[in-house]
Amino acid sequence: MPDYNPVARTRTLARIVGPYMLVIGATLLTRQTIFNDMLPSFMENHALVLSTGAFTLIVGLCMLTAHHHWTTAAATVITLTGFAAALKGAWLMIAPEW
């Protein structure tokens, strides 16, 4: 079994999270009007909100399991992203109306 290398783990997760954040940001900028119309409809579909929350929660928990150290700025950002995803997923499942 290979040794645990926290720097390699941070880089791997940053290579996944970074492009994802860029694509989401570009999507939100270029399709603002669609999201303004889509979000209220999305929140009315309880099954969709629950499944999105479950997926977001599992992604956040996977990130936290794979990466839970605070040694550098990049490591801290990755860990905080995992926390944010896990909390958002749990929030969508438990109390989406808030």
C-alpha positions in Angstrom: 0.0 0.0 0.0 1.5 3.4 -0.9 2.2 5.9 1.8 -0.3 8.7 2.4 0.9 11.9 0.8 -1.2 14.9 1.8 0.3 17.2 -0.9 -0.6 14.8 -3.6 -4.1 14.4 -2.2 -4.6 18.1 -2.1 -3.4 18.5 -5.7 -5.7 15.7 -6.9 -8.8 17.2 -5.2 -7.9 20.7 -6.4 -7.7 19.3 -10.0 -11.3 18.1 -9.6 -12.8 21.0 -7.6 -11.0 23.8 -9.5 -12.4 23.1 -13.0 -15.8 22.3 -11.5 -15.9 25.7 -9.8 -14.8 27.4 -13.0 -17.5 25.7 -15.1 -20.2 26.5 -12.5 -19.1 30.1 -12.3 -19.1 30.5 -16.1 -22.5 28.8 -16.3 -24.0 31.2 -13.7 -22.5 34.2 -15.5 -23.7 33.3 -19.0 -27.1 31.9 -18.1 -28.3 34.2 -15.4 -31.9 34.6 -16.7 -32.4 30.9 -16.9 -31.3 30.4 -13.3 -33.7 33.2 -12.2 -36.6 31.3 -13.7 -35.4 27.8 -12.8 -34.6 28.1 -9.1 -38.1 28.6 -7.9 -39.3 25.7 -10.0 -36.5 23.6 -8.7 -37.2 24.3 -5.0 -40.9 23.3 -5.5 -39.9 19.7 -6.7 -39.3 18.0 -3.3 -37.8 14.8 -4.9 -35.3 16.8 -6.9 -34.3 18.8 -3.9 -33.9 15.7 -1.7 -31.8 13.8 -4.3 -29.6 16.9 -4.9 -29.1 17.2 -1.2 -28.2 13.5 -0.9 -25.7 13.8 -3.8 -24.2 17.0 -2.4 -23.9 15.4 1.1 -22.1 12.3 -0.2 -19.7 14.4 -2.3 -18.9 16.6 0.7 -18.4 13.6 3.0 -16.1 11.9 0.5 -14.0 15.1 0.2 -13.7 15.3 4.0 -12.8 11.6 4.3 -10.1 11.9 1.7 -8.9 15.3 2.8 -9.0 16.6 6.4 -5.9 18.6 7.0 -5.2 22.3 7.3 -1.5 22.5 6.6 -1.5 25.0 3.6 -3.8 27.5 2.2 -4.8 25.1 -0.7 -5.4 22.3 1.8 -7.6 24.6 3.9 -9.7 25.7 0.9 -10.2 22.0 -0.2 -11.2 21.0 3.3 -13.6 24.0 3.7 -15.1 23.2 0.4 -15.8 19.6 1.6 -17.4 21.1 4.8 -19.5 23.5 2.8 -20.7 20.7 0.5 -21.6 18.4 3.3 -23.4 21.1 5.2 -25.3 22.3 2.2 -26.3 18.7 1.3 -27.5 18.0 4.8 -29.4 21.3 4.8 -31.2 20.5 1.6 -32.2 17.1 3.0 -33.3 18.3 6.5 -34.8 21.7 6.0 -34.8 22.9 2.3 -37.4 25.6 3.0 -34.9 27.5 5.1 
